[in-house]
Amino acid sequence: MIHSGQSEKIPKVGYNIVNSRNVGAMRTLPNTRHESCTTSSNLAVHLHARIPKISFVVTVDQAERSVLARNILSAIYNAEPLMVFDMVLVLDGVFDTILENYFMNIPRVTVIKNEHTKGRAMSRMQGVAAVRGEIIVFIDSLTEMNVDWLSPLVLRIIESPKSVVLPVYDVIDHMTFKYYSLAELYRLGFDWSLKSHLEQFSSPYVIDSNPVTVFRTPLMSGNVFAMRRDFFLWLGQYETSFLEHSMDDLELSLRIWLCGGLIEIVPCSRVGVVNIRSSDSHASFNNYLRSAKRVAEVWLDEYKRFFYAVRPSARMQPIADISSMRKAKEKLKCRNFKWYLTNIYPQLQPLVTDELAFGNIRQGEYCLDLDPGQLPLIAKLRQCENEKNSQEWSWRKTGNIVSNGMCLTSNLIDMRTFVLVNFCKDLDNNQIWYRHEEKIVHMDTNLCLDAQHATTGLIISDCIKGKASQAWIISTEQSSEVNI
């Protein structure tokens, strides 16, 4: 048993430590599964196969001793009749020799200590390197496993090796530590700000006819989940540059779905999660913006404009290089985000905006681009580059052609015939354009956007039918609405 003296310092955590200690290191939880769940004693009959070796990877940052004791002991003993092959406990910036010595005495448990906090993603990758199981179960320390929680997850992975499987999350009250069952089945979704939220599972057929059938979720919460080790390594493991857990989960979820896997919730596996609240500090919000921007730039393709529409300040946030993430996406031959919206998450509807078209404005292999520097910027043609923000343009119903909050502008008095990019202004005729056949026409002058002197800069000139330097392609144009 782990003992705690009255004089020891109580860590600042988001739950009631006194009540947690009063609960004790082990307890009997209410069996919250549906009565028709198959009992674990029949697992071998249903598997008809060798049970793979199973490893646990448990990450710890601020869990108090009593919470962690229930976490580890419930994971091991409530996994019966399955046996855990090995377990690694990663203490991420946690210094507690009592904890360390206690768990090192449990057979097949390895303790890794990070002197400085490395974060959940890096800690989990350390754990993966230290275990040898074919199936890895990732476990956060603020969880408590219910009876026979493991075998339904393992069974599903044996049936579907590329499935990443989650239990149903019950709630452990952070003040009383009472364990509550959720009355309804929920999955995790997100909105265009890339913030996650719970969604009630909306298939009455599945719920009414077979309440123990696994069901898909567009997004996973990484509190507890299991997957094959070889599939995790093939996917590239965790991206370790994110600054908060929710973006770890979102990025890995999108990578799983778009690169050949599935994410499923298994109702016959139940796990309680302590419902602490996250920080809402200014620094935390900026971390979220930077992390969300990385996800949007790598995975959302042309739909990232909806993220920037609801989080415009993200455009100004600096992010680290994402070229390696894009190369990995290409190497894995992942699907595009449109497939995800169509097949996995049609509930995430594109925003209703005043946008008529979005994408590159191009001639052959050259795209309309911005010269870096102070406004106004010269509009030029440059070699098209995938995912280059300065080559992405939004054509609005107002007639404005916008990139990064700035508008394509021409003013014969101030600019002669040159086309520049300047701050957008309301009702400024110099910034209004319309589409006529393949041409882009300046509303105020009825002159056409022309790349005749593209090395110097774009101009407007008399419209000439068939002139190649006045012919423009817009990559996602809705021609019936743009053309006049």
C-alpha positions as CSV (number, residue, x, y, z in Angstrom):
1,M,0.0,0.0,0.0
2,I,1.2,3.6,-0.7
3,H,1.0,5.7,2.4
4,S,0.9,9.5,2.6
5,G,2.0,11.5,5.6
6,Q,-0.2,14.5,6.7
7,S,2.8,16.9,6.4
8,E,3.7,16.1,2.8
9,K,3.1,18.8,0.2
10,I,-0.2,18.3,-1.7
11,P,0.4,19.0,-5.4
12,K,-1.8,21.5,-7.3
13,V,-4.0,19.3,-9.4
14,G,-7.6,19.7,-10.6
15,Y,-9.2,17.3,-8.3
16,N,-9.9,16.6,-4.6
17,I,-6.9,14.7,-3.3
18,V,-8.3,14.0,0.2
19,N,-11.4,12.3,-1.3
20,S,-9.2,10.4,-3.7
21,R,-7.1,9.0,-0.8
22,N,-10.2,8.1,1.1
23,V,-11.3,5.9,-1.8
24,G,-8.2,3.8,-1.5
25,A,-5.9,2.1,-4.0
26,M,-8.4,-0.5,-5.1
27,R,-12.2,-0.5,-5.3
28,T,-15.0,-2.4,-6.8
29,L,-16.6,-0.3,-9.6
30,P,-20.2,-0.6,-10.8
31,N,-20.4,-2.8,-13.9
32,T,-21.7,-0.3,-16.4
33,R,-21.6,-2.5,-19.5
34,H,-24.8,-3.7,-21.2
35,E,-26.0,-7.0,-19.9
36,S,-25.5,-8.7,-23.3
37,C,-21.8,-8.1,-23.4
38,T,-19.9,-11.4,-23.8
39,T,-18.2,-12.5,-20.6
40,S,-14.5,-12.6,-20.6
41,S,-14.4,-16.3,-19.7
42,N,-15.6,-17.1,-23.2
43,L,-13.0,-15.0,-24.9
44,A,-10.8,-17.9,-26.1
45,V,-13.8,-19.5,-27.7
46,H,-14.6,-16.4,-29.7
47,L,-11.1,-15.7,-30.7
48,H,-10.2,-19.1,-32.2
49,A,-6.6,-17.8,-32.3
50,R,-3.5,-17.1,-30.3
51,I,-4.0,-14.1,-28.1
52,P,-1.3,-11.5,-29.0
53,K,1.1,-10.2,-26.4
54,I,-0.2,-7.1,-24.8
55,S,1.8,-4.1,-23.5
56,F,0.6,-1.1,-21.5
57,V,2.2,2.3,-21.9
58,V,1.2,4.6,-19.0
59,T,2.2,8.2,-18.9
60,V,2.2,10.2,-15.7
61,D,2.6,14.0,-15.3
62,Q,0.7,15.2,-12.2
63,A,-1.2,12.2,-10.9
64,E,-1.3,11.9,-7.1
65,R,-0.3,8.6,-5.6
66,S,-3.8,7.3,-4.8
67,V,-5.0,8.2,-8.3
68,L,-2.1,6.5,-10.0
69,A,-2.4,3.4,-7.7
70,R,-6.0,2.9,-8.8
71,N,-5.0,3.6,-12.4
72,I,-2.3,0.9,-12.5
73,L,-3.9,-1.7,-10.3
74,S,-7.3,-1.5,-12.1
75,A,-5.6,-1.8,-15.4
76,I,-3.8,-5.0,-14.4
77,Y,-6.4,-6.7,-12.2
78,N,-9.5,-5.8,-14.2
79,A,-7.9,-7.0,-17.4
80,E,-8.4,-10.6,-16.2
81,P,-8.5,-13.2,-17.6
82,L,-6.0,-11.6,-20.1
83,M,-2.5,-11.2,-18.9
84,V,-0.3,-8.2,-19.6
85,F,3.0,-9.2,-21.2
86,D,4.8,-6.0,-20.0
87,M,4.1,-2.5,-18.9
88,V,6.1,0.7,-18.9
89,L,5.3,3.6,-16.6
90,V,6.7,6.9,-17.9
91,L,7.1,9.5,-15.1
92,D,7.2,12.7,-17.1
93,G,8.9,15.3,-14.9
94,V,7.5,13.6,-11.8
95,F,9.9,13.0,-8.9
96,D,8.5,10.6,-6.3
97,T,10.7,7.9,-5.1
98,I,7.9,6.2,-3.2
99,L,5.9,5.9,-6.4
100,E,8.9,4.7,-8.3
101,N,9.9,2.0,-5.8
102,Y,6.3,0.8,-5.4
103,F,5.7,0.2,-9.1
104,M,9.2,-1.2,-9.8
105,N,8.3,-4.1,-7.5
106,I,5.4,-5.2,-9.7
107,P,6.5,-7.9,-12.1
108,R,7.1,-6.9,-15.7
109,V,6.7,-3.2,-14.9
110,T,9.5,-0.8,-16.1
111,V,9.7,2.7,-14.9
112,I,11.1,5.5,-17.1
113,K,11.9,8.8,-15.5
114,N,12.1,12.0,-17.5
115,E,14.0,14.6,-15.6
116,H,12.3,17.4,-17.6
117,T,8.8,17.3,-18.9
118,K,8.6,16.0,-22.5
119,G,4.9,15.9,-22.9
120,R,2.5,13.0,-23.5
121,A,3.4,12.3,-27.1
122,M,7.1,12.0,-26.5
123,S,6.6,10.0,-23.3
124,R,4.3,7.5,-25.1
125,M,6.9,7.0,-27.8
126,Q,9.5,6.3,-25.1
127,G,7.1,3.7,-23.7
128,V,6.6,2.1,-27.1
129,A,10.3,1.7,-27.5
130,A,10.6,-0.1,-24.2
131,V,7.8,-2.6,-24.5
132,R,7.6,-5.7,-26.7
133,G,3.9,-6.5,-27.1
134,E,2.1,-6.9,-30.4
135,I,-0.8,-4.8,-29.1
136,I,-0.1,-1.6,-27.3
137,V,-2.6,0.0,-24.9
138,F,-2.0,3.6,-24.2
139,I,-3.2,4.8,-20.8
140,D,-3.4,8.2,-19.2
141,S,-2.9,8.2,-15.5
142,L,-6.3,9.9,-14.7
143,T,-8.3,6.9,-15.7
144,E,-9.7,3.8,-13.9
145,M,-10.4,0.6,-15.7
146,N,-13.7,-1.2,-15.2
147,V,-14.3,-5.0,-15.1
148,D,-13.1,-7.0,-18.1
149,W,-12.2,-3.8,-20.0
150,L,-9.4,-5.2,-22.0
151,S,-10.7,-8.4,-23.8
152,P,-13.3,-6.6,-25.9
153,L,-10.6,-4.2,-27.3
154,V,-8.2,-7.1,-28.0
155,L,-11.0,-9.1,-29.7
156,R,-11.8,-6.2,-32.0
157,I,-8.2,-5.7,-33.0
158,I,-7.8,-9.4,-33.8
159,E,-10.9,-9.1,-36.0
160,S,-9.8,-5.8,-37.6
161,P,-6.0,-5.3,-37.4
162,K,-6.1,-1.7,-38.6
163,S,-8.7,-0.7,-36.1
164,V,-7.7,1.7,-33.3
165,V,-10.1,0.9,-30.5
166,L,-11.4,2.9,-27.6
167,P,-13.6,2.0,-24.6
168,V,-16.7,3.9,-23.6
169,Y,-15.6,6.6,-21.2
170,D,-17.5,6.9,-18.0
171,V,-17.1,9.8,-15.6
172,I,-15.2,10.0,-12.3
173,D,-16.2,13.2,-10.5
174,H,-13.1,15.2,-9.8
175,M,-14.4,16.3,-6.3
176,T,-16.1,13.2,-4.9
177,F,-14.4,10.5,-7.0
178,K,-17.8,8.8,-7.5
179,Y,-18.0,6.7,-10.7
180,Y,-20.9,7.5,-13.0
181,S,-22.1,5.7,-16.1
182,L,-23.1,7.7,-19.1
183,A,-26.7,7.0,-20.0
184,E,-26.2,7.4,-23.7
185,L,-23.4,6.5,-26.1
186,Y,-21.3,9.4,-27.3
187,R,-18.5,9.8,-29.8
188,L,-16.1,12.7,-30.2
189,G,-16.3,15.3,-33.0
190,F,-14.9,18.7,-33.7
191,D,-15.9,22.0,-35.4
192,W,-14.0,24.2,-37.9
193,S,-12.1,25.8,-35.0
194,L,-10.7,22.3,-34.5
195,K,-12.0,22.2,-31.0
196,S,-13.5,18.8,-29.9
197,H,-16.9,18.2,-28.5
198,L,-19.0,15.2,-27.5
199,E,-21.8,14.1,-29.9
200,Q,-24.5,11.7,-29.1
201,F,-24.3,8.6,-31.3
202,S,-27.2,9.0,-33.7
203,S,-27.8,5.6,-35.1
204,P,-31.0,4.3,-33.4
205,Y,-30.8,1.0,-35.4
206,V,-27.5,0.1,-33.8
207,I,-28.5,1.2,-30.3
208,D,-31.9,-0.5,-30.4
209,S,-31.0,-3.7,-32.2
210,N,-27.5,-4.4,-30.9
211,P,-26.3,-2.1,-28.1
212,V,-22.9,-3.8,-28.0
213,T,-21.9,-3.3,-31.6
214,V,-18.7,-1.3,-32.1
215,F,-19.3,2.0,-33.8
216,R,-17.0,4.5,-35.5
217,T,-15.9,7.9,-34.2
218,P,-14.4,10.7,-36.4
219,L,-12.1,11.7,-33.5
220,M,-10.6,9.9,-30.6
221,S,-9.8,11.1,-27.1
222,G,-6.4,9.6,-26.2
223,N,-7.2,8.8,-22.6
224,V,-7.2,5.1,-23.3
225,F,-6.9,3.3,-26.6
226,A,-5.4,0.2,-28.1
227,M,-3.8,-0.6,-31.5
228,R,-1.3,-2.9,-33.1
229,R,2.3,-1.9,-32.5
230,D,3.3,-2.5,-36.1
231,F,0.4,-0.3,-37.4
232,F,1.4,2.5,-35.0
233,L,5.0,2.4,-36.2
234,W,3.9,2.3,-39.8
235,L,1.8,5.4,-39.3
236,G,4.8,7.2,-38.0
237,Q,3.9,7.2,-34.3
238,Y,3.1,10.5,-32.6
239,E,3.9,14.0,-34.0
240,T,5.7,15.4,-31.0
241,S,5.6,19.1,-31.9
242,F,2.1,19.8,-30.6
243,L,1.7,21.9,-27.5
244,E,-1.5,20.3,-26.1
245,H,-3.1,16.9,-25.9
246,S,-6.2,17.7,-27.9
247,M,-4.1,18.4,-31.0
248,D,-2.1,15.2,-30.5
249,D,-5.4,13.4,-30.6
250,L,-6.8,15.3,-33.6
251,E,-3.7,14.9,-35.7
252,L,-3.4,11.2,-35.0
253,S,-7.1,10.7,-35.6
254,L,-6.9,12.3,-39.0
255,R,-3.8,10.3,-39.9
256,I,-5.4,7.1,-38.9
257,W,-8.6,7.7,-40.9
258,L,-6.9,9.2,-44.0
259,C,-4.1,6.7,-44.2
260,G,-5.9,3.4,-44.1
261,G,-7.1,2.8,-40.5
262,L,-10.3,3.0,-38.5
263,I,-11.2,4.4,-35.1
264,E,-13.9,2.5,-33.3
265,I,-15.6,2.6,-29.9
266,V,-16.2,-0.7,-28.2
267,P,-19.2,-0.5,-25.9
268,C,-18.4,-3.6,-23.9
269,S,-15.2,-1.9,-22.7
270,R,-15.7,0.7,-20.0
271,V,-13.2,3.1,-18.5
272,G,-13.7,6.0,-16.0
273,V,-11.9,9.3,-16.6
274,V,-11.4,12.0,-13.9
275,N,-13.2,15.0,-15.3
276,I,-10.7,17.8,-14.6
277,R,-10.9,21.1,-16.5
278,S,-8.1,22.3,-18.7
279,S,-6.4,25.7,-18.5
280,D,-7.9,28.7,-20.3
281,S,-4.9,31.0,-20.1
282,H,-3.7,33.3,-22.8
283,A,-0.6,31.2,-23.3
284,S,-2.8,28.1,-23.6
285,F,-4.9,29.7,-26.2
286,N,-1.9,30.7,-28.3
287,N,-0.6,27.1,-28.0
288,Y,-3.9,25.9,-29.3
289,L,-3.8,28.3,-32.2
290,R,-0.3,27.2,-33.3
291,S,-1.1,23.5,-32.9
292,A,-4.4,23.8,-34.7
293,K,-2.8,25.8,-37.5
294,R,-0.3,22.9,-38.0
295,V,-3.1,20.4,-38.3
296,A,-5.0,22.6,-40.7
297,E,-2.0,23.2,-43.0
298,V,-1.2,19.5,-43.2
299,W,-4.5,17.7,-43.2
300,L,-7.4,20.0,-44.2
301,D,-6.4,20.7,-47.8
302,E,-8.6,23.4,-49.3
303,Y,-11.0,23.2,-46.3
304,K,-8.4,24.9,-44.1
305,R,-10.0,28.2,-45.2
306,F,-12.9,27.4,-42.9
307,F,-10.5,27.1,-40.0
308,Y,-9.0,30.5,-40.8
309,A,-12.6,31.9,-41.2
310,V,-13.4,31.1,-37.6
311,R,-9.9,31.6,-36.2
312,P,-8.5,34.5,-38.3
313,S,-5.8,35.3,-35.7
314,A,-4.2,31.9,-36.4
315,R,-2.8,33.3,-39.7
316,M,-0.5,35.5,-37.7
317,Q,0.8,32.7,-35.4
318,P,4.3,31.4,-36.2
319,I,4.6,27.6,-36.6
320,A,7.5,25.3,-36.9
321,D,8.4,23.6,-40.2
322,I,5.8,21.1,-41.3
323,S,7.5,19.8,-44.4
324,S,8.3,16.5,-42.7
325,M,4.6,16.0,-41.9
326,R,3.6,16.7,-45.5
327,K,6.2,14.3,-46.8
328,A,5.0,11.5,-44.4
329,K,1.4,12.2,-45.6
330,E,2.6,11.7,-49.2
331,K,4.6,8.6,-48.4
332,L,1.7,6.9,-46.7
333,K,-0.5,7.8,-49.8
334,C,-3.2,9.2,-47.5
335,R,-6.6,10.2,-48.8
336,N,-7.7,13.9,-49.0
337,F,-9.9,15.7,-46.4
338,K,-12.9,15.7,-48.8
339,W,-13.0,11.9,-48.5
340,Y,-13.0,12.2,-44.8
341,L,-15.9,14.7,-44.9
342,T,-17.9,12.5,-47.3
343,N,-17.3,9.1,-45.7
344,I,-16.4,9.6,-42.1
345,Y,-17.7,12.9,-40.9
346,P,-20.4,14.3,-43.1
347,Q,-21.8,16.1,-40.0
348,L,-19.0,18.6,-40.3
349,Q,-20.6,20.8,-42.9
350,P,-18.7,23.5,-44.9
351,L,-19.4,26.9,-43.6
352,V,-21.9,29.1,-45.4
353,T,-19.8,32.0,-46.6
354,D,-19.8,34.7,-49.3
355,E,-17.1,32.8,-51.1
356,L,-17.6,31.9,-54.8
357,A,-14.3,30.3,-55.4
358,F,-11.2,29.3,-53.6
359,G,-7.7,28.1,-54.6
360,N,-4.9,28.9,-57.0
361,I,-5.3,31.5,-59.7
362,R,-3.0,30.2,-62.4
363,Q,-1.6,30.1,-65.9
364,G,-0.1,26.7,-66.6
365,E,2.5,26.0,-63.9
366,Y,2.6,29.5,-62.6
367,C,0.3,30.9,-59.9
368,L,-0.7,34.4,-58.7
369,D,1.6,35.2,-55.8
370,L,2.6,38.0,-53.5
371,D,5.9,39.8,-53.2
372,P,6.9,39.7,-49.5
373,G,7.3,43.1,-47.9
374,Q,5.3,46.1,-46.7
375,L,1.9,46.9,-48.2
376,P,1.0,47.5,-50.9
377,L,2.6,44.3,-52.4
378,I,3.2,43.7,-56.0
379,A,1.1,40.8,-57.5
380,K,3.3,38.4,-59.6
381,L,3.3,35.0,-61.1
382,R,5.5,32.4,-59.6
383,Q,6.0,28.6,-59.9
384,C,3.0,27.0,-58.2
385,E,3.8,25.3,-54.9
386,N,1.4,23.0,-53.0
387,E,0.1,24.5,-49.7
388,K,1.7,27.9,-50.2
389,N,-0.6,30.3,-48.4
390,S,0.4,33.3,-50.5
391,Q,-0.9,31.5,-53.6
392,E,-4.3,30.8,-52.1
393,W,-7.1,33.2,-53.1
394,S,-10.7,33.6,-52.1
395,W,-13.1,35.2,-54.6
396,R,-16.0,36.7,-52.7
397,K,-19.5,37.6,-53.7
398,T,-18.6,41.2,-53.2
399,G,-16.1,40.9,-56.1
400,N,-13.1,41.0,-53.9
401,I,-10.2,38.6,-54.6
402,V,-8.6,38.0,-51.2
403,S,-5.4,36.4,-49.9
404,N,-4.4,36.5,-46.2
405,G,-6.9,39.3,-45.5
406,M,-5.6,41.5,-48.4
407,C,-7.3,42.3,-51.6
408,L,-6.2,42.4,-55.3
409,T,-6.2,46.1,-56.2
410,S,-5.8,48.3,-59.3
411,N,-6.0,52.1,-59.4
412,L,-5.0,53.7,-62.7
413,I,-4.4,57.1,-61.0
414,D,-2.0,55.8,-58.3
415,M,-0.7,52.6,-59.7
416,R,-0.9,53.2,-63.5
417,T,-1.7,49.8,-64.9
418,F,0.0,47.7,-62.2
419,V,-2.0,45.3,-60.0
420,L,-1.1,45.4,-56.3
421,V,-2.3,43.7,-53.1
422,N,-3.5,46.1,-50.4
423,F,-5.7,46.2,-47.3
424,C,-9.3,45.4,-48.1
425,K,-11.6,48.4,-48.0
426,D,-15.4,48.4,-48.0
427,L,-17.1,49.4,-51.2
428,D,-13.8,50.2,-53.0
429,N,-14.3,49.8,-56.7
430,N,-10.6,49.5,-57.2
431,Q,-10.8,46.1,-55.5
432,I,-13.8,44.6,-57.3
433,W,-13.4,42.1,-60.1
434,Y,-15.6,39.8,-62.1
435,R,-15.2,36.7,-64.3
436,H,-15.9,36.8,-68.0
437,E,-15.2,33.5,-69.8
438,E,-11.5,32.8,-68.9
439,K,-10.7,36.3,-68.1
440,I,-10.6,38.2,-64.7
441,V,-12.0,41.7,-65.4
442,H,-11.5,44.8,-63.2
443,M,-15.0,46.3,-62.5
444,D,-14.0,49.9,-62.4
445,T,-12.1,50.0,-65.7
446,N,-13.3,46.9,-67.6
447,L,-9.7,46.0,-68.2
448,C,-8.4,42.5,-67.9
449,L,-5.8,41.0,-65.5
450,D,-2.8,40.4,-67.6
451,A,0.5,38.5,-67.1
452,Q,2.2,39.9,-70.2
453,H,4.9,41.4,-68.0
454,A,4.8,38.8,-65.2
455,T,8.5,39.1,-64.3
456,T,7.9,42.7,-63.3
457,G,4.3,42.4,-62.1
458,L,0.8,41.8,-63.2
459,I,-1.1,44.6,-65.0
460,I,-4.5,45.4,-66.3
461,S,-4.9,45.9,-70.0
462,D,-7.4,46.0,-72.8
463,C,-9.3,42.7,-73.0
464,I,-8.3,40.8,-76.1
465,K,-10.2,37.6,-77.0
466,G,-7.8,34.6,-77.1
467,K,-4.9,36.4,-75.5
468,A,-3.1,33.7,-73.5
469,S,-1.7,36.1,-70.8
470,Q,-5.3,37.0,-69.9
471,A,-6.5,33.5,-69.5
472,W,-6.8,32.3,-65.9
473,I,-7.7,29.0,-64.2
474,I,-9.1,29.0,-60.6
475,S,-8.6,25.6,-59.0
476,T,-11.9,25.3,-57.2
477,E,-14.1,27.6,-59.2
478,Q,-17.9,27.4,-59.1
479,S,-18.1,28.8,-62.6
480,S,-21.9,29.1,-62.7
481,E,-21.7,31.6,-59.8
482,V,-18.5,33.4,-60.7
483,N,-19.0,34.1,-64.3
484,I,-20.9,37.2,-65.6
